[in-house]
Structure formats: structure tokens, C-alpha cells
């Protein structure tokens, strides 16, 4: 089964270009989308405008350091997971990082394989802990408690499979997911693996969800499908 963190967007913040390039290459090879910033102000701008799924954040940034970047994120209600990078290995620094809202802590020099593993683990934990009974994107809302879907003021009536498919797309909003990922997570082991069923159900869902509204369900040719406002 595919890694649920595959395709997630990671923001890498470090003032050393060599470190940014090295970590960026490792993350791309591991299947992540990558963004980067070289200082604290650029990091805060990127977090608010690009909405990454996780931030790899150097503590020793010039000006606004990594701890302060994370503090400002949390003060603004941004719960995006943060993994701190630091050249320091003192216990008090680790404690300081976690009390300032960090989710994990990696000391330089570090193994790229270990960093990739930490990123995947933190993403899994954050997604498992997400409250998912009610999911929203733009004017689209899915409520698992009532099994009700609405688009603005309009109720959208879905079959159980369409409901599961929409839930998966909402959990991965603005992230392109492949047919095989959809088969794994929506049909799981109950289906024989014919990917054409995904195309059919995406078509059914698009007609019901996007009817008379700004399209949210898009096909990314050669890659899969994505729920986002713009194609």
C-alpha cells in the first residue's frame, strides 16, 4: 500500500544553500513536493501563502530564528508540523524546541535517510490526530457524523463509495493523488484493481459536487486527480 505521506509538500528553511539543496533533493527523491526559504521572514510568508504539510526549520536562522518562526506560527493558530534542524545537541535546546511548538528535532550533521523517516512519521502522526468528522474546503463540507455533504446551501446526495472517495480527496485537498492511491484508500482490498473504476467515480462525483458551482475536482493528466479551486 502507498505511503500516506507521499506527495505531501515540505517547506525547507535554512540559510545555508548547500543544506537546502541537499535536503530538497532527498525529499524529492522520497516523493515529496518541496518548497524552500532562506530566512525566518521568508519562511513565515511561505507558510501563510503556500500552506505546506510540514516545515523543516533550521533553528539558527539570522534575524528571526527558527524558534521564533515556530512561535509566531502557533500564535497565529497554524498547527503545521515542524521539525527543527540545529547544530546544537544540548538537552535544554531540545526541551526549548518542543516547548516552542516543535514536533521533532534533528541535530546536524544528520542522516538524510533518518530525516526522511522522521518527516514521514510526523506526517502520519499529524494526520492520524486530525479531527476528521467534519471536513471543509471552500464551500464544500462533508460531515461524517450525519453522512451529509453540502456545497454552499445545496445538499449533495452521494452513494457510500462516492462519499468515501470525496472524503479521501478532502483529506488530501490541494494535493494530487494517483489512481492507485485512490484504489488503495477507497476500495482497499475489496476491489480487483481495475483503475477505470476510479475514472467513472470521479466523473459521477464531479457532476454532483461541481454542478452549477466553481469546479473543484480536476484531472491532472498523467498524474491523477486533485481537489482545489484552480485547475
Buried (B, 14 or more C-beta within 10 A) or exposed (E): EBEBBBBBBBBBBBBEEEBBEBBBEBBEEBBBBBBBBBBBEBBBEBBEEEBBBBBBBBBBBEEBBBBBBBBBBBEEEBEBBBBBBBEBEEEEBBEBBEEBBBBBBBBBEBEBEEBBEBBBBBBEEBBEEEEEEEBEBBEBBBEEEEEBBBBEEEEBEBEEBBBBBBBBBBBBBBBBBBBBBBBBBBBEEEBEEEEEBBEEBBEBBBEBBBEEBEEBBBBEEEEBBBBBEEE
